[in-house]
């Protein structure tokens, strides 16, 4: 039997360009992270610290937890390439602190969080033909929210286009959300019954926050009698070893793809 571990956060990129996904997640090749990626990591660390303090009763302020943003931004756990960046460290820090404060004061109080950055139990799914897919993932940017409709996922997403006209962008996030829902139910035995919320934090232009809703993410992953789920389709790629390229991907460039220099499929 062949067991392939797939993190929740990588499902979307598998169906954006499977050829790139194979290079990174199967063959182990990665590029240095960019400054804006590191800015997102820092924002997620500080907002998670704030939300965790709400859950454990310590109720730290936005000011108290802002230190986590500065520390994470200045002390990355991996290589960050600032050369040729459109943003300096000082600018990234200023943007991050603004969004962190907005999140803590305006967004977080809307939610009743019951878990932040939950580490889930791996789930192995026998997809037939000798292929087992092991789903893993820490809800590293996700929260579990209690609502009138039950429990739901709240996932923080930052980026230059993460909010458009006051609404968080949801396109492309459903595979990760669906995997989170599967793993949460597997880990806790509690059902996810509420729609997921994408909490967008816009890092380019004027800092802005927004909320977007995703429904049916779990069903997209597991499928129905009428259509196969993304897990089954991904398993077919693993079984055959065929990972189709996507030259029309918006991320098909030397900047975003570590396979670019050896890929024969782009222009």
C-alpha positions in Angstrom: 0.0 0.0 0.0 1.2 3.5 -0.8 0.4 6.2 1.9 0.6 9.8 0.8 0.3 12.6 3.4 -1.5 15.7 2.2 -1.8 18.7 4.4 -5.2 20.6 4.4 -3.5 23.8 3.2 -2.1 22.2 0.0 -5.4 20.8 -1.6 -6.2 24.0 -3.4 -2.8 24.2 -5.1 -3.1 20.5 -6.2 -6.0 21.6 -8.5 -4.4 24.8 -9.5 -1.4 23.2 -11.0 -0.8 19.5 -10.1 2.6 19.6 -11.8 3.8 22.3 -9.4 2.2 20.6 -6.5 4.0 17.3 -7.2 7.4 19.2 -7.3 6.7 20.8 -3.9 4.8 18.2 -1.9 5.9 14.9 -3.4 9.5 15.7 -4.6 10.3 18.2 -1.8 11.5 21.2 -3.7 10.6 24.7 -2.3 11.5 28.3 -2.9 12.3 30.9 -0.2 9.2 32.6 1.1 8.5 36.2 0.1 8.1 39.2 2.5 4.3 39.3 2.1 4.0 35.6 3.0 6.0 36.4 6.1 3.8 39.3 6.8 0.8 37.0 6.7 2.4 34.5 9.0 3.1 37.3 11.5 -0.5 38.5 11.4 -1.8 35.0 11.9 0.5 34.5 14.9 -0.5 37.7 16.7 -4.3 37.4 16.0 -4.2 33.7 17.2 -2.5 34.8 20.4 -5.3 37.4 20.9 -8.1 34.8 20.3 -6.4 32.2 22.5 -6.3 34.7 25.3 -10.1 35.2 24.9 -10.6 31.5 25.2 -8.3 30.9 28.2 -9.6 33.9 30.1 -6.4 35.9 30.2 -8.0 38.5 27.8 -4.8 40.1 26.5 -5.2 43.3 24.7 -4.5 44.1 21.0 -1.4 46.0 22.3 -0.2 43.0 24.4 -0.4 40.5 21.5 1.1 42.9 18.9 4.5 41.9 20.2 3.9 38.5 18.7 3.5 40.1 15.3 6.7 42.1 15.5 8.7 39.1 16.8 7.4 36.7 14.1 8.0 39.2 11.3 11.6 39.9 12.4 12.5 36.3 13.4 11.2 33.9 10.6 11.6 30.2 11.0 12.6 29.8 7.3 14.4 31.8 4.7 12.7 35.0 3.5 14.0 36.7 0.4 13.5 40.5 0.7 15.5 41.3 -2.5 13.4 43.1 -5.0 10.4 43.2 -2.8 7.7 45.8 -3.1 7.7 46.2 0.6 10.3 46.9 3.4 10.4 45.3 6.8 9.3 48.6 8.4 6.4 48.9 5.9 5.4 45.3 6.6 5.4 45.9 10.3 3.2 49.1 10.0 0.7 47.3 7.8 0.6 44.2 10.1 0.1 46.3 13.3 -2.8 48.2 11.7 -4.5 45.0 10.6 -3.8 43.2 13.9 -5.5 46.1 15.8 -8.5 46.2 13.4 -8.9 42.4 13.8 -8.7 42.4 17.6 -11.0 45.4 18.1 -13.5 44.9 15.2 -13.6 41.3 14.0 -12.7 38.9 16.8 -15.4 40.2 19.2 -18.1 39.1 16.7 -17.2 35.5 17.3 -17.6 32.9 20.1 -14.4 30.9 19.6 -14.0 27.5 21.2 -10.6 26.5 19.7 -7.7 28.2 18.0 -4.9 26.4 16.1 -6.3 23.0 17.0 -3.9 20.1 16.1 -6.0 17.4 14.5 -5.5 13.6 14.4 -4.4 12.3 11.0 -7.1 10.5 9.0 -6.2 7.8 6.6 -8.6 7.2 3.7 -8.3 4.0 1.6 -9.0 5.2 -1.9 -8.6 1.8 -3.6 -5.9 0.5 -6.0 -3.3 0.4 -3.2 -3.5 4.2 -2.5 -4.1 5.6 1.0 -4.4 9.3 1.5 -3.5 10.5 4.9 -5.1 13.9 5.7 -3.2 16.0 8.2 -3.2 19.6 9.3 -3.2 22.0 12.2 -5.9 24.6 12.0 -3.0 27.0 12.1 -5.0 29.9 10.7 -8.3 28.6 11.6 -10.7 28.9 14.5 -13.7 26.9 15.6 -16.7 29.1 16.1 -19.9 28.5 18.0 -22.9 30.0 16.2 -26.7 29.6 16.3 -26.3 27.0 13.5 -23.8 25.0 15.5 -20.0 24.7 15.1 -18.2 26.2 12.1 -14.7 27.0 10.8 -13.4 30.5 10.9 -10.3 30.8 8.8 -8.1 34.0 8.7 -6.7 34.8 5.2 -4.4 37.7 4.5 -3.2 39.1 1.2 -3.3 42.0 -1.2 -6.6 40.9 -2.8 -8.1 39.0 0.2 -10.9 41.6 0.6 -12.9 43.1 -2.3 -15.5 45.8 -1.6 -15.7 44.8 2.0 -16.1 41.1 1.4 -13.5 38.4 1.9 -12.4 36.5 -1.1 -13.6 32.8 -0.8 -12.6 31.5 -4.2 -10.1 28.7 -4.0 -10.4 28.2 -0.2 -13.1 25.5 -0.1 -10.8 22.5 -0.4 -8.8 23.5 2.6 -11.9 24.4 4.6 -13.5 21.0 3.7 -10.4 19.2 4.9 -10.5 21.2 8.1 -14.1 20.2 8.6 -13.3 16.5 8.0 -10.3 16.6 10.4 -12.2 18.4 13.1 -15.0 15.9 13.1 -12.5 13.0 13.1 -10.6 14.5 16.0 -13.4 15.6 18.3 -16.4 13.5 17.3 -18.4 16.8 17.0 -20.2 17.7 13.8 -19.6 20.8 11.8 -23.0 22.2 10.9 -22.5 25.9 10.4 -21.1 27.5 7.2 -17.4 28.4 7.3 -16.3 32.0 7.4 -13.2 33.4 5.6 -11.9 36.3 7.6 -10.0 38.5 5.1 -7.3 40.9 6.1 -6.2 43.0 3.1 -2.4 43.8 3.1 -2.1 46.0 0.0 -3.5 49.5 -0.3 -5.7 50.7 2.5 -5.9 48.0 5.2 -9.3 46.5 5.3 -11.2 43.5 6.8 -14.1 41.5 5.5 -16.0 38.3 5.9 -17.0 35.7 3.3 -19.0 32.5 3.7 -18.4 29.0 2.3 -21.0 26.3 2.3 -20.7 22.6 1.2 -16.9 22.5 1.5 -16.8 19.0 3.1 -19.1 17.6 0.4 -16.7 19.0 -2.2 -14.0 16.9 -0.7 -15.9 13.6 -0.2 -18.3 13.8 -3.1 -21.7 12.3 -3.6 -23.4 9.6 -5.6 -23.5 12.0 -8.6 -19.9 13.2 -8.6 -16.6 12.2 -7.1 -15.0 14.2 -4.4 -11.6 16.0 -4.7 -10.0 13.4 -2.5 -10.9 10.6 -5.0 -9.7 12.7 -7.9 -6.4 13.5 -6.1 -6.0 9.8 -5.3 -6.3 9.0 -9.0 -3.4 11.3 -9.7 -1.4 9.6 -7.0 -2.3 6.1 -8.3 -1.3 6.9 -11.9 1.6 9.3 -11.2 0.1 11.8 -13.6 0.0 15.4 -12.3 -1.4 17.7 -15.0 0.3 21.1 -15.5 -1.8 24.3 -15.8 -0.1 26.9 -18.0 -3.1 29.2 -17.5 -2.7 29.3 -13.7 -2.4 32.9 -12.3 0.6 31.6 -10.3 2.4 30.2 -13.4 5.6 32.3 -13.2 9.2 32.1 -12.0 8.2 34.2 -9.0 5.6 31.7 -7.6 6.7 28.3 -9.0 9.9 26.5 -7.9 9.5 24.2 -10.9 9.4 27.0 -13.5 13.0 26.6 -14.7 12.6 22.9 -15.6 8.9 23.0 -16.6 8.3 22.5 -20.4 4.6 23.5 -20.3 4.7 27.3 -19.8 5.4 29.9 -22.5 
